[in-house]
């Protein structure tokens, strides 16, 4: 995931109303977490932190799947 992908997701899916705006901050948070894990020295997330995010990640994925299904994918 890179900054361009995040910006395009926001522009084409959030701002156009295809995906609810409530997911915008969640996606930004996940983007930040992933970037930190990849590029910050010694940045680790605990199992508890990951498990705490799991329900929201699953809801986000279900939202994306529902959108894709609605457009024929």
N, C-alpha and C positions, 0 to 999 in steps of 0.2 A: 504494500500500500504506500503510495507516495502522495505528496501534497496536491499534485495535479488530479489524482483520482478523487481525493476528498473534495476538492473544489468543484469538479465536474458532477459528482454525486449531488452536492448541494445545489448547484445550478440547474441540473436537468431533472432531478427527482424531488428534492425538497421544495425549492422555489416554485416549481411548476405544479406542485400539489399532488404529485404521483405517490409520494411517500409522506406521511404525516410529519409536520414540523417537530413534533415531540422527539423524533429520532435524530434530529440534527445534532443536538448536544451529546447524545449518547454516542453517535458515530464519531464525533470529534474527540470524546474522551477515549474511546477505543483506539483511535488513530494515535493519540498522544501516548497511551500506554504501550502500544506496539513500537512506536518510534523510540521511546525510552528504553524498552527492552533490547532493541536492536543496536542503538547507538550510544547510550550512556554507559560509561564504564561501571561495571559491577551492579547494574540495576537488575534486581530480581524481584519476582512476585511470588508470594507464598501460595501454597495450595489453598488456604482459606480465602485469600484475596481472589484467586481465580474462581473458586466455587461460589463466592458471593456474586460475581458478575454473570455466572452461567444462566440464571433465569432470564435476565435481560437480553443476553446474547441469543438465547433460544427464541425469545419473542421477536427480536429484530430479524432473525433468519426466517421465521414464519411470516413476518410482514413482507419480506422480500420475495419469498416463495409465492405468497398470495398475489402479489403484484404481477409477478412473472406469469402465473397461471391466468390471471385476468386478461393478459395481452396475448395469450396463446402459446406460451412456452411451457 
